[in-house]
Amino acid sequence: MTKDDLITNAETKMEAATTLANAGKFDDAIYLCGYAVEFLLKAIVYKNQNYSTYPDNTKKYKARNLDNLINLAGIRFYLMRKSKIAQVFN
């Protein structure tokens, strides 16, 4: 997948999540939002690692572990610094 594919997939998941939320299906909407976040994190990894395509065939990149994707994207420090949640960990 290219970076644009990953972003398009995230947008598609968010559109579907919005439709589900509007129909009152909040659990399903939240589930799809998780997929959108996953695709966006993968797009950041793609950009930061200068890949020509996302390496989905490698276990550490294929995992649906958001914590791992945050590390691969190299944005943990930024998220912790910008988040009030960071206060819990300090």
PDB file of N, CA, C and O in Angstrom:
ATOM      1  N   MET A   1       0.828  -1.183   0.000  1.00  0.00           N
ATOM      2  CA  MET A   1       0.000   0.000   0.000  1.00  0.00           C
ATOM      3  C   MET A   1       0.874   1.249   0.000  1.00  0.00           C
ATOM      4  O   MET A   1       1.926   1.293   0.637  1.00  0.00           O
ATOM      5  N   THR A   2       0.424   2.235  -0.711  1.00  0.00           N
ATOM      6  CA  THR A   2       1.127   3.515  -0.702  1.00  0.00           C
ATOM      7  C   THR A   2       0.578   4.377   0.435  1.00  0.00           C
ATOM      8  O   THR A   2      -0.431   4.039   1.054  1.00  0.00           O
ATOM      9  N   LYS A   3       1.253   5.489   0.698  1.00  0.00           N
ATOM     10  CA  LYS A   3       0.789   6.417   1.733  1.00  0.00           C
ATOM     11  C   LYS A   3      -0.627   6.908   1.400  1.00  0.00           C
ATOM     12  O   LYS A   3      -1.481   6.997   2.282  1.00  0.00           O
ATOM     13  N   ASP A   4      -0.864   7.222   0.135  1.00  0.00           N
ATOM     14  CA  ASP A   4      -2.192   7.687  -0.278  1.00  0.00           C
ATOM     15  C   ASP A   4      -3.257   6.618  -0.063  1.00  0.00           C
ATOM     16  O   ASP A   4      -4.380   6.931   0.332  1.00  0.00           O
ATOM     17  N   ASP A   5      -2.908   5.349  -0.322  1.00  0.00           N
ATOM     18  CA  ASP A   5      -3.845   4.245  -0.071  1.00  0.00           C
ATOM     19  C   ASP A   5      -4.206   4.172   1.406  1.00  0.00           C
ATOM     20  O   ASP A   5      -5.370   3.990   1.761  1.00  0.00           O
ATOM     21  N   LEU A   6      -3.199   4.315   2.261  1.00  0.00           N
ATOM     22  CA  LEU A   6      -3.430   4.248   3.698  1.00  0.00           C
ATOM     23  C   LEU A   6      -4.343   5.384   4.157  1.00  0.00           C
ATOM     24  O   LEU A   6      -5.250   5.171   4.961  1.00  0.00           O
ATOM     25  N   ILE A   7      -4.102   6.571   3.650  1.00  0.00           N
ATOM     26  CA  ILE A   7      -4.928   7.724   4.019  1.00  0.00           C
ATOM     27  C   ILE A   7      -6.352   7.564   3.495  1.00  0.00           C
ATOM     28  O   ILE A   7      -7.312   7.873   4.201  1.00  0.00           O
ATOM     29  N   THR A   8      -6.494   7.084   2.261  1.00  0.00           N
ATOM     30  CA  THR A   8      -7.824   6.844   1.691  1.00  0.00           C
ATOM     31  C   THR A   8      -8.585   5.811   2.517  1.00  0.00           C
ATOM     32  O   THR A   8      -9.775   5.981   2.784  1.00  0.00           O
ATOM     33  N   ASN A   9      -7.904   4.746   2.920  1.00  0.00           N
ATOM     34  CA  ASN A   9      -8.544   3.724   3.753  1.00  0.00           C
ATOM     35  C   ASN A   9      -9.013   4.320   5.074  1.00  0.00           C
ATOM     36  O   ASN A   9     -10.104   4.000   5.547  1.00  0.00           O
ATOM     37  N   ALA A  10      -8.191   5.188   5.678  1.00  0.00           N
ATOM     38  CA  ALA A  10      -8.572   5.836   6.933  1.00  0.00           C
ATOM     39  C   ALA A  10      -9.815   6.698   6.725  1.00  0.00           C
ATOM     40  O   ALA A  10     -10.740   6.670   7.538  1.00  0.00           O
ATOM     41  N   GLU A  11      -9.833   7.456   5.648  1.00  0.00           N
ATOM     42  CA  GLU A  11     -10.996   8.313   5.356  1.00  0.00           C
ATOM     43  C   GLU A  11     -12.259   7.482   5.144  1.00  0.00           C
ATOM     44  O   GLU A  11     -13.336   7.853   5.610  1.00  0.00           O
ATOM     45  N   THR A  12     -12.127   6.364   4.444  1.00  0.00           N
ATOM     46  CA  THR A  12     -13.265   5.477   4.202  1.00  0.00           C
ATOM     47  C   THR A  12     -13.800   4.922   5.508  1.00  0.00           C
ATOM     48  O   THR A  12     -15.012   4.876   5.715  1.00  0.00           O
ATOM     49  N   LYS A  13     -12.897   4.496   6.397  1.00  0.00           N
ATOM     50  CA  LYS A  13     -13.322   3.967   7.700  1.00  0.00           C
ATOM     51  C   LYS A  13     -14.024   5.044   8.522  1.00  0.00           C
ATOM     52  O   LYS A  13     -15.010   4.756   9.200  1.00  0.00           O
ATOM     53  N   MET A  14     -13.529   6.278   8.470  1.00  0.00           N
ATOM     54  CA  MET A  14     -14.149   7.364   9.220  1.00  0.00           C
ATOM     55  C   MET A  14     -15.529   7.712   8.662  1.00  0.00           C
ATOM     56  O   MET A  14     -16.448   8.015   9.423  1.00  0.00           O
ATOM     57  N   GLU A  15     -15.676   7.671   7.351  1.00  0.00           N
ATOM     58  CA  GLU A  15     -16.996   7.918   6.754  1.00  0.00           C
ATOM     59  C   GLU A  15     -17.996   6.855   7.204  1.00  0.00           C
ATOM     60  O   GLU A  15     -19.135   7.166   7.553  1.00  0.00           O
ATOM     61  N   ALA A  16     -17.555   5.602   7.191  1.00  0.00           N
ATOM     62  CA  ALA A  16     -18.432   4.514   7.635  1.00  0.00           C
ATOM     63  C   ALA A  16     -18.736   4.647   9.122  1.00  0.00           C
ATOM     64  O   ALA A  16     -19.860   4.390   9.555  1.00  0.00           O
ATOM     65  N   ALA A  17     -17.738   5.046   9.904  1.00  0.00           N
ATOM     66  CA  ALA A  17     -17.943   5.229  11.343  1.00  0.00           C
ATOM     67  C   ALA A  17     -18.956   6.338  11.608  1.00  0.00           C
ATOM     68  O   ALA A  17     -19.787   6.215  12.508  1.00  0.00           O
ATOM     69  N   THR A  18     -18.897   7.400  10.845  1.00  0.00           N
ATOM     70  CA  THR A  18     -19.838   8.505  10.995  1.00  0.00           C
ATOM     71  C   THR A  18     -21.262   8.035  10.694  1.00  0.00           C
ATOM     72  O   THR A  18     -22.203   8.371  11.413  1.00  0.00           O
ATOM     73  N   THR A  19     -21.404   7.263   9.633  1.00  0.00           N
ATOM     74  CA  THR A  19     -22.720   6.722   9.278  1.00  0.00           C
ATOM     75  C   THR A  19     -23.263   5.846  10.400  1.00  0.00           C
ATOM     76  O   THR A  19     -24.433   5.951  10.768  1.00  0.00           O
ATOM     77  N   LEU A  20     -22.410   4.986  10.938  1.00  0.00           N
ATOM     78  CA  LEU A  20     -22.836   4.102  12.025  1.00  0.00           C
ATOM     79  C   LEU A  20     -23.195   4.899  13.278  1.00  0.00           C
ATOM     80  O   LEU A  20     -24.192   4.607  13.938  1.00  0.00           O
ATOM     81  N   ALA A  21     -22.383   5.903  13.606  1.00  0.00           N
ATOM     82  CA  ALA A  21     -22.666   6.726  14.790  1.00  0.00           C
ATOM     83  C   ALA A  21     -23.988   7.458  14.627  1.00  0.00           C
ATOM     84  O   ALA A  21     -24.766   7.555  15.577  1.00  0.00           O
ATOM     85  N   ASN A  22     -24.248   7.971  13.440  1.00  0.00           N
ATOM     86  CA  ASN A  22     -25.514   8.663  13.177  1.00  0.00           C
ATOM     87  C   ASN A  22     -26.713   7.735  13.301  1.00  0.00           C
ATOM     88  O   ASN A  22     -27.829   8.175  13.575  1.00  0.00           O
ATOM     89  N   ALA A  23     -26.468   6.441  13.095  1.00  0.00           N
ATOM     90  CA  ALA A  23     -27.527   5.439  13.232  1.00  0.00           C
ATOM     91  C   ALA A  23     -27.603   4.885  14.658  1.00  0.00           C
ATOM     92  O   ALA A  23     -28.392   3.984  14.942  1.00  0.00           O
ATOM     93  N   GLY A  24     -26.781   5.431  15.542  1.00  0.00           N
ATOM     94  CA  GLY A  24     -26.809   4.988  16.933  1.00  0.00           C
ATOM     95  C   GLY A  24     -26.009   3.734  17.209  1.00  0.00           C
ATOM     96  O   GLY A  24     -26.110   3.167  18.297  1.00  0.00           O
ATOM     97  N   LYS A  25     -25.232   3.296  16.266  1.00  0.00           N
ATOM     98  CA  LYS A  25     -24.414   2.079  16.433  1.00  0.00           C
ATOM     99  C   LYS A  25     -22.997   2.494  16.862  1.00  0.00           C
ATOM    100  O   LYS A  25     -22.036   2.402  16.097  1.00  0.00           O
ATOM    101  N   PHE A  26     -22.912   2.950  18.107  1.00  0.00           N
ATOM    102  CA  PHE A  26     -21.683   3.559  18.597  1.00  0.00           C
ATOM    103  C   PHE A  26     -20.536   2.567  18.763  1.00  0.00           C
ATOM    104  O   PHE A  26     -19.387   2.908  18.483  1.00  0.00           O
ATOM    105  N   ASP A  27     -20.822   1.351  19.211  1.00  0.00           N
ATOM    106  CA  ASP A  27     -19.758   0.356  19.360  1.00  0.00           C
ATOM    107  C   ASP A  27     -19.084   0.058  18.023  1.00  0.00           C
ATOM    108  O   ASP A  27     -17.858  -0.021  17.935  1.00  0.00           O
ATOM    109  N   ASP A  28     -19.899  -0.105  16.991  1.00  0.00           N
ATOM    110  CA  ASP A  28     -19.350  -0.370  15.659  1.00  0.00           C
ATOM    111  C   ASP A  28     -18.587   0.833  15.123  1.00  0.00           C
ATOM    112  O   ASP A  28     -17.559   0.676  14.464  1.00  0.00           O
ATOM    113  N   ALA A  29     -19.086   2.030  15.403  1.00  0.00           N
ATOM    114  CA  ALA A  29     -18.413   3.252  14.958  1.00  0.00           C
ATOM    115  C   ALA A  29     -17.034   3.375  15.610  1.00  0.00           C
ATOM    116  O   ALA A  29     -16.053   3.705  14.943  1.00  0.00           O
ATOM    117  N   ILE A  30     -16.967   3.109  16.911  1.00  0.00           N
ATOM    118  CA  ILE A  30     -15.684   3.178  17.626  1.00  0.00           C
ATOM    119  C   ILE A  30     -14.707   2.158  17.067  1.00  0.00           C
ATOM    120  O   ILE A  30     -13.521   2.448  16.912  1.00  0.00           O
ATOM    121  N   TYR A  31     -15.197   0.972  16.765  1.00  0.00           N
ATOM    122  CA  TYR A  31     -14.355  -0.076  16.190  1.00  0.00           C
ATOM    123  C   TYR A  31     -13.715   0.401  14.877  1.00  0.00           C
ATOM    124  O   TYR A  31     -12.517   0.214  14.662  1.00  0.00           O
ATOM    125  N   LEU A  32     -14.517   1.012  14.010  1.00  0.00           N
ATOM    126  CA  LEU A  32     -13.991   1.500  12.735  1.00  0.00           C
ATOM    127  C   LEU A  32     -13.040   2.688  12.928  1.00  0.00           C
ATOM    128  O   LEU A  32     -12.099   2.861  12.153  1.00  0.00           O
ATOM    129  N   CYS A  33     -13.279   3.489  13.940  1.00  0.00           N
ATOM    130  CA  CYS A  33     -12.344   4.587  14.240  1.00  0.00           C
ATOM    131  C   CYS A  33     -10.970   4.037  14.604  1.00  0.00           C
ATOM    132  O   CYS A  33      -9.949   4.633  14.261  1.00  0.00           O
ATOM    133  N   GLY A  34     -10.943   2.915  15.292  1.00  0.00           N
ATOM    134  CA  GLY A  34      -9.668   2.268  15.615  1.00  0.00           C
ATOM    135  C   GLY A  34      -8.908   1.884  14.355  1.00  0.00           C
ATOM    136  O   GLY A  34      -7.690   2.049  14.280  1.00  0.00           O
ATOM    137  N   TYR A  35      -9.630   1.370  13.368  1.00  0.00           N
ATOM    138  CA  TYR A  35      -8.996   1.044  12.088  1.00  0.00           C
ATOM    139  C   TYR A  35      -8.467   2.305  11.405  1.00  0.00           C
ATOM    140  O   TYR A  35      -7.386   2.287  10.816  1.00  0.00           O
ATOM    141  N   ALA A  36      -9.222   3.392  11.482  1.00  0.00           N
ATOM    142  CA  ALA A  36      -8.780   4.649  10.868  1.00  0.00           C
ATOM    143  C   ALA A  36      -7.480   5.120  11.515  1.00  0.00           C
ATOM    144  O   ALA A  36      -6.553   5.540  10.822  1.00  0.00           O
ATOM    145  N   VAL A  37      -7.418   5.051  12.827  1.00  0.00           N
ATOM    146  CA  VAL A  37      -6.192   5.440  13.539  1.00  0.00           C
ATOM    147  C   VAL A  37      -5.029   4.553  13.100  1.00  0.00           C
ATOM    148  O   VAL A  37      -3.921   5.039  12.873  1.00  0.00           O
ATOM    149  N   GLU A  38      -5.287   3.256  12.982  1.00  0.00           N
ATOM    150  CA  GLU A  38      -4.241   2.324  12.533  1.00  0.00           C
ATOM    151  C   GLU A  38      -3.709   2.725  11.151  1.00  0.00           C
ATOM    152  O   GLU A  38      -2.496   2.784  10.949  1.00  0.00           O
ATOM    153  N   PHE A  39      -4.603   2.997  10.210  1.00  0.00           N
ATOM    154  CA  PHE A  39      -4.165   3.375   8.866  1.00  0.00           C
ATOM    155  C   PHE A  39      -3.377   4.686   8.878  1.00  0.00           C
ATOM    156  O   PHE A  39      -2.391   4.825   8.154  1.00  0.00           O
ATOM    157  N   LEU A  40      -3.806   5.634   9.688  1.00  0.00           N
ATOM    158  CA  LEU A  40      -3.093   6.913   9.753  1.00  0.00           C
ATOM    159  C   LEU A  40      -1.715   6.752  10.385  1.00  0.00           C
ATOM    160  O   LEU A  40      -0.750   7.369   9.934  1.00  0.00           O
ATOM    161  N   LEU A  41      -1.618   5.926  11.429  1.00  0.00           N
ATOM    162  CA  LEU A  41      -0.300   5.658  12.018  1.00  0.00           C
ATOM    163  C   LEU A  41       0.626   4.978  11.004  1.00  0.00           C
ATOM    164  O   LEU A  41       1.816   5.284  10.933  1.00  0.00           O
ATOM    165  N   LYS A  42       0.073   4.067  10.235  1.00  0.00           N
ATOM    166  CA  LYS A  42       0.875   3.411   9.197  1.00  0.00           C
ATOM    167  C   LYS A  42       1.321   4.417   8.140  1.00  0.00           C
ATOM    168  O   LYS A  42       2.426   4.301   7.610  1.00  0.00           O
ATOM    169  N   ALA A  43       0.489   5.393   7.828  1.00  0.00           N
ATOM    170  CA  ALA A  43       0.882   6.437   6.873  1.00  0.00           C
ATOM    171  C   ALA A  43       2.037   7.261   7.433  1.00  0.00           C
ATOM    172  O   ALA A  43       2.934   7.653   6.687  1.00  0.00           O
ATOM    173  N   ILE A  44       2.024   7.526   8.737  1.00  0.00           N
ATOM    174  CA  ILE A  44       3.130   8.260   9.359  1.00  0.00           C
ATOM    175  C   ILE A  44       4.402   7.427   9.317  1.00  0.00           C
ATOM    176  O   ILE A  44       5.473   7.949   9.006  1.00  0.00           O
ATOM    177  N   VAL A  45       4.298   6.133   9.627  1.00  0.00           N
ATOM    178  CA  VAL A  45       5.465   5.241   9.537  1.00  0.00           C
ATOM    179  C   VAL A  45       6.013   5.266   8.118  1.00  0.00           C
ATOM    180  O   VAL A  45       7.220   5.399   7.916  1.00  0.00           O
ATOM    181  N   TYR A  46       5.135   5.140   7.142  1.00  0.00           N
ATOM    182  CA  TYR A  46       5.503   5.158   5.725  1.00  0.00           C
ATOM    183  C   TYR A  46       6.311   6.416   5.408  1.00  0.00           C
ATOM    184  O   TYR A  46       7.379   6.345   4.800  1.00  0.00           O
ATOM    185  N   LYS A  47       5.786   7.564   5.829  1.00  0.00           N
ATOM    186  CA  LYS A  47       6.432   8.843   5.535  1.00  0.00           C
ATOM    187  C   LYS A  47       7.771   8.972   6.264  1.00  0.00           C
ATOM    188  O   LYS A  47       8.778   9.343   5.660  1.00  0.00           O
ATOM    189  N   ASN A  48       7.780   8.664   7.559  1.00  0.00           N
ATOM    190  CA  ASN A  48       8.999   8.835   8.352  1.00  0.00           C
ATOM    191  C   ASN A  48      10.111   7.864   7.982  1.00  0.00           C
ATOM    192  O   ASN A  48      11.289   8.171   8.160  1.00  0.00           O
ATOM    193  N   GLN A  49       9.743   6.693   7.468  1.00  0.00           N
ATOM    194  CA  GLN A  49      10.746   5.680   7.099  1.00  0.00           C
ATOM    195  C   GLN A  49      11.109   5.733   5.615  1.00  0.00           C
ATOM    196  O   GLN A  49      11.952   4.964   5.153  1.00  0.00           O
ATOM    197  N   ASN A  50      10.480   6.630   4.876  1.00  0.00           N
ATOM    198  CA  ASN A  50      10.742   6.781   3.432  1.00  0.00           C
ATOM    199  C   ASN A  50      10.552   5.485   2.645  1.00  0.00           C
ATOM    200  O   ASN A  50      11.381   5.136   1.804  1.00  0.00           O
ATOM    201  N   TYR A  51       9.459   4.775   2.922  1.00  0.00           N
ATOM    202  CA  TYR A  51       9.166   3.541   2.196  1.00  0.00           C
ATOM    203  C   TYR A  51       8.520   3.867   0.853  1.00  0.00           C
ATOM    204  O   TYR A  51       7.849   4.889   0.710  1.00  0.00           O
ATOM    205  N   SER A  52       8.728   2.993  -0.129  1.00  0.00           N
ATOM    206  CA  SER A  52       8.036   3.151  -1.407  1.00  0.00           C
ATOM    207  C   SER A  52       6.636   2.537  -1.324  1.00  0.00           C
ATOM    208  O   SER A  52       5.704   3.023  -1.965  1.00  0.00           O
ATOM    209  N   THR A  53       6.492   1.470  -0.536  1.00  0.00           N
ATOM    210  CA  THR A  53       5.186   0.893  -0.188  1.00  0.00           C
ATOM    211  C   THR A  53       5.270   0.468   1.275  1.00  0.00           C
ATOM    212  O   THR A  53       6.358   0.225   1.797  1.00  0.00           O
ATOM    213  N   TYR A  54       4.124   0.383   1.926  1.00  0.00           N
ATOM    214  CA  TYR A  54       4.124  -0.007   3.327  1.00  0.00           C
ATOM    215  C   TYR A  54       4.464  -1.487   3.441  1.00  0.00           C
ATOM    216  O   TYR A  54       3.880  -2.301   2.725  1.00  0.00           O
ATOM    217  N   PRO A  55       5.403  -1.864   4.329  1.00  0.00           N
ATOM    218  CA  PRO A  55       5.857  -3.263   4.427  1.00  0.00           C
ATOM    219  C   PRO A  55       4.901  -4.158   5.212  1.00  0.00           C
ATOM    220  O   PRO A  55       5.255  -4.651   6.282  1.00  0.00           O
ATOM    221  N   ASP A  56       3.695  -4.371   4.690  1.00  0.00           N
ATOM    222  CA  ASP A  56       2.688  -5.202   5.364  1.00  0.00           C
ATOM    223  C   ASP A  56       3.099  -6.660   5.498  1.00  0.00           C
ATOM    224  O   ASP A  56       2.507  -7.398   6.286  1.00  0.00           O
ATOM    225  N   ASN A  57       4.100  -7.084   4.743  1.00  0.00           N
ATOM    226  CA  ASN A  57       4.506  -8.483   4.787  1.00  0.00           C
ATOM    227  C   ASN A  57       5.477  -8.767   5.933  1.00  0.00           C
ATOM    228  O   ASN A  57       5.891  -9.912   6.115  1.00  0.00           O
ATOM    229  N   THR A  58       5.843  -7.758   6.698  1.00  0.00           N
ATOM    230  CA  THR A  58       6.744  -7.914   7.834  1.00  0.00           C
ATOM    231  C   THR A  58       5.919  -7.864   9.112  1.00  0.00           C
ATOM    232  O   THR A  58       5.104  -6.959   9.296  1.00  0.00           O
ATOM    233  N   LYS A  59       6.131  -8.843  10.001  1.00  0.00           N
ATOM    234  CA  LYS A  59       5.291  -8.988  11.186  1.00  0.00           C
ATOM    235  C   LYS A  59       5.191  -7.705  12.015  1.00  0.00           C
ATOM    236  O   LYS A  59       4.093  -7.315  12.413  1.00  0.00           O
ATOM    237  N   LYS A  60       6.317  -7.048  12.278  1.00  0.00           N
ATOM    238  CA  LYS A  60       6.253  -5.876  13.156  1.00  0.00           C
ATOM    239  C   LYS A  60       5.492  -4.715  12.527  1.00  0.00           C
ATOM    240  O   LYS A  60       4.984  -3.851  13.242  1.00  0.00           O
ATOM    241  N   TYR A  61       5.409  -4.686  11.211  1.00  0.00           N
ATOM    242  CA  TYR A  61       4.664  -3.622  10.537  1.00  0.00           C
ATOM    243  C   TYR A  61       3.215  -4.010  10.283  1.00  0.00           C
ATOM    244  O   TYR A  61       2.364  -3.137  10.114  1.00  0.00           O
ATOM    245  N   LYS A  62       2.926  -5.295  10.253  1.00  0.00           N
ATOM    246  CA  LYS A  62       1.572  -5.777   9.968  1.00  0.00           C
ATOM    247  C   LYS A  62       0.696  -5.773  11.222  1.00  0.00           C
ATOM    248  O   LYS A  62      -0.530  -5.698  11.130  1.00  0.00           O
ATOM    249  N   ALA A  63       1.325  -5.853  12.382  1.00  0.00           N
ATOM    250  CA  ALA A  63       0.594  -5.970  13.646  1.00  0.00           C
ATOM    251  C   ALA A  63      -0.418  -4.840  13.815  1.00  0.00           C
ATOM    252  O   ALA A  63      -0.174  -3.702  13.415  1.00  0.00           O
ATOM    253  N   ARG A  64      -1.537  -5.173  14.406  1.00  0.00           N
ATOM    254  CA  ARG A  64      -2.576  -4.190  14.677  1.00  0.00           C
ATOM    255  C   ARG A  64      -2.439  -3.678  16.105  1.00  0.00           C
ATOM    256  O   ARG A  64      -3.431  -3.465  16.802  1.00  0.00           O
ATOM    257  N   ASN A  65      -1.221  -3.489  16.518  1.00  0.00           N
ATOM    258  CA  ASN A  65      -0.902  -3.024  17.861  1.00  0.00           C
ATOM    259  C   ASN A  65      -0.597  -1.531  17.773  1.00  0.00           C
ATOM    260  O   ASN A  65       0.451  -1.137  17.261  1.00  0.00           O
ATOM    261  N   LEU A  66      -1.509  -0.708  18.269  1.00  0.00           N
ATOM    262  CA  LEU A  66      -1.341   0.740  18.137  1.00  0.00           C
ATOM    263  C   LEU A  66      -0.105   1.234  18.879  1.00  0.00           C
ATOM    264  O   LEU A  66       0.563   2.161  18.421  1.00  0.00           O
ATOM    265  N   ASP A  67       0.205   0.623  20.020  1.00  0.00           N
ATOM    266  CA  ASP A  67       1.391   1.006  20.778  1.00  0.00           C
ATOM    267  C   ASP A  67       2.649   0.781  19.933  1.00  0.00           C
ATOM    268  O   ASP A  67       3.542   1.628  19.904  1.00  0.00           O
ATOM    269  N   ASN A  68       2.710  -0.349  19.257  1.00  0.00           N
ATOM    270  CA  ASN A  68       3.839  -0.647  18.377  1.00  0.00           C
ATOM    271  C   ASN A  68       3.903   0.336  17.208  1.00  0.00           C
ATOM    272  O   ASN A  68       4.982   0.807  16.849  1.00  0.00           O
ATOM    273  N   LEU A  69       2.760   0.643  16.622  1.00  0.00           N
ATOM    274  CA  LEU A  69       2.734   1.582  15.499  1.00  0.00           C
ATOM    275  C   LEU A  69       3.158   2.987  15.924  1.00  0.00           C
ATOM    276  O   LEU A  69       3.807   3.699  15.158  1.00  0.00           O
ATOM    277  N   ILE A  70       2.792   3.389  17.145  1.00  0.00           N
ATOM    278  CA  ILE A  70       3.230   4.688  17.661  1.00  0.00           C
ATOM    279  C   ILE A  70       4.749   4.719  17.765  1.00  0.00           C
ATOM    280  O   ILE A  70       5.383   5.714  17.412  1.00  0.00           O
ATOM    281  N   ASN A  71       5.329   3.623  18.250  1.00  0.00           N
ATOM    282  CA  ASN A  71       6.795   3.539  18.325  1.00  0.00           C
ATOM    283  C   ASN A  71       7.426   3.576  16.938  1.00  0.00           C
ATOM    284  O   ASN A  71       8.390   4.308  16.715  1.00  0.00           O
ATOM    285  N   LEU A  72       6.894   2.795  16.009  1.00  0.00           N
ATOM    286  CA  LEU A  72       7.440   2.762  14.649  1.00  0.00           C
ATOM    287  C   LEU A  72       7.321   4.120  13.962  1.00  0.00           C
ATOM    288  O   LEU A  72       8.182   4.505  13.172  1.00  0.00           O
ATOM    289  N   ALA A  73       6.252   4.833  14.271  1.00  0.00           N
ATOM    290  CA  ALA A  73       6.043   6.156  13.681  1.00  0.00           C
ATOM    291  C   ALA A  73       6.976   7.196  14.294  1.00  0.00           C
ATOM    292  O   ALA A  73       7.189   8.267  13.727  1.00  0.00           O
ATOM    293  N   GLY A  74       7.526   6.865  15.458  1.00  0.00           N
ATOM    294  CA  GLY A  74       8.445   7.785  16.119  1.00  0.00           C
ATOM    295  C   GLY A  74       7.747   8.998  16.719  1.00  0.00           C
ATOM    296  O   GLY A  74       8.331  10.080  16.784  1.00  0.00           O
ATOM    297  N   ILE A  75       6.506   8.828  17.159  1.00  0.00           N
ATOM    298  CA  ILE A  75       5.752   9.978  17.664  1.00  0.00           C
ATOM    299  C   ILE A  75       5.380   9.861  19.143  1.00  0.00           C
ATOM    300  O   ILE A  75       4.627  10.694  19.646  1.00  0.00           O
ATOM    301  N   ARG A  76       5.883   8.857  19.845  1.00  0.00           N
ATOM    302  CA  ARG A  76       5.515   8.665  21.247  1.00  0.00           C
ATOM    303  C   ARG A  76       5.842   9.904  22.086  1.00  0.00           C
ATOM    304  O   ARG A  76       4.998  10.388  22.841  1.00  0.00           O
ATOM    305  N   PHE A  77       7.051  10.407  21.953  1.00  0.00           N
ATOM    306  CA  PHE A  77       7.462  11.560  22.750  1.00  0.00           C
ATOM    307  C   PHE A  77       6.553  12.749  22.466  1.00  0.00           C
ATOM    308  O   PHE A  77       6.140  13.454  23.386  1.00  0.00           O
ATOM    309  N   TYR A  78       6.244  12.967  21.206  1.00  0.00           N
ATOM    310  CA  TYR A  78       5.365  14.073  20.821  1.00  0.00           C
ATOM    311  C   TYR A  78       3.985  13.905  21.450  1.00  0.00           C
ATOM    312  O   TYR A  78       3.429  14.856  22.000  1.00  0.00           O
ATOM    313  N   LEU A  79       3.438  12.707  21.371  1.00  0.00           N
ATOM    314  CA  LEU A  79       2.105  12.462  21.934  1.00  0.00           C
ATOM    315  C   LEU A  79       2.104  12.637  23.448  1.00  0.00           C
ATOM    316  O   LEU A  79       1.179  13.227  24.007  1.00  0.00           O
ATOM    317  N   MET A  80       3.126  12.130  24.103  1.00  0.00           N
ATOM    318  CA  MET A  80       3.202  12.247  25.557  1.00  0.00           C
ATOM    319  C   MET A  80       3.358  13.701  25.982  1.00  0.00           C
ATOM    320  O   MET A  80       2.762  14.130  26.970  1.00  0.00           O
ATOM    321  N   ARG A  81       4.140  14.443  25.257  1.00  0.00           N
ATOM    322  CA  ARG A  81       4.385  15.838  25.590  1.00  0.00           C
ATOM    323  C   ARG A  81       3.130  16.677  25.380  1.00  0.00           C
ATOM    324  O   ARG A  81       2.853  17.592  26.156  1.00  0.00           O
ATOM    325  N   LYS A  82       2.380  16.368  24.339  1.00  0.00           N
ATOM    326  CA  LYS A  82       1.210  17.161  23.975  1.00  0.00           C
ATOM    327  C   LYS A  82      -0.069  16.729  24.699  1.00  0.00           C
ATOM    328  O   LYS A  82      -1.077  17.433  24.642  1.00  0.00           O
ATOM    329  N   SER A  83      -0.036  15.601  25.365  1.00  0.00           N
ATOM    330  CA  SER A  83      -1.246  15.040  25.933  1.00  0.00           C
ATOM    331  C   SER A  83      -1.321  15.262  27.447  1.00  0.00           C
ATOM    332  O   SER A  83      -0.319  15.155  28.153  1.00  0.00           O
ATOM    333  N   LYS A  84      -2.501  15.564  27.917  1.00  0.00           N
ATOM    334  CA  LYS A  84      -2.692  15.659  29.362  1.00  0.00           C
ATOM    335  C   LYS A  84      -2.573  14.284  30.008  1.00  0.00           C
ATOM    336  O   LYS A  84      -2.318  14.174  31.207  1.00  0.00           O
ATOM    337  N   ILE A  85      -2.756  13.238  29.210  1.00  0.00           N
ATOM    338  CA  ILE A  85      -2.610  11.882  29.713  1.00  0.00           C
ATOM    339  C   ILE A  85      -1.183  11.657  30.180  1.00  0.00           C
ATOM    340  O   ILE A  85      -0.947  10.843  31.073  1.00  0.00           O
ATOM    341  N   ALA A  86      -0.237  12.356  29.598  1.00  0.00           N
ATOM    342  CA  ALA A  86       1.167  12.219  29.966  1.00  0.00           C
ATOM    343  C   ALA A  86       1.372  12.479  31.451  1.00  0.00           C
ATOM    344  O   ALA A  86       2.295  11.925  32.048  1.00  0.00           O
ATOM    345  N   GLN A  87       0.544  13.297  32.051  1.00  0.00           N
ATOM    346  CA  GLN A  87       0.673  13.603  33.468  1.00  0.00           C
ATOM    347  C   GLN A  87       0.493  12.354  34.316  1.00  0.00           C
ATOM    348  O   GLN A  87       1.082  12.245  35.392  1.00  0.00           O
ATOM    349  N   VAL A  88      -0.313  11.411  33.847  1.00  0.00           N
ATOM    350  CA  VAL A  88      -0.541  10.161  34.569  1.00  0.00           C
ATOM    351  C   VAL A  88       0.742   9.340  34.630  1.00  0.00           C
ATOM    352  O   VAL A  88       0.982   8.647  35.618  1.00  0.00           O
ATOM    353  N   PHE A  89       1.559   9.408  33.602  1.00  0.00           N
ATOM    354  CA  PHE A  89       2.759   8.585  33.511  1.00  0.00           C
ATOM    355  C   PHE A  89       3.986   9.243  34.128  1.00  0.00           C
ATOM    356  O   PHE A  89       5.020   8.592  34.277  1.00  0.00           O
ATOM    357  N   ASN A  90       3.895  10.495  34.482  1.00  0.00           N
ATOM    358  CA  ASN A  90       5.048  11.213  35.063  1.00  0.00           C
ATOM    359  C   ASN A  90       5.017  11.157  36.579  1.00  0.00           C
ATOM    360  O   ASN A  90       5.903  11.705  37.235  1.00  0.00           O
TER     361      ASN A  90
END
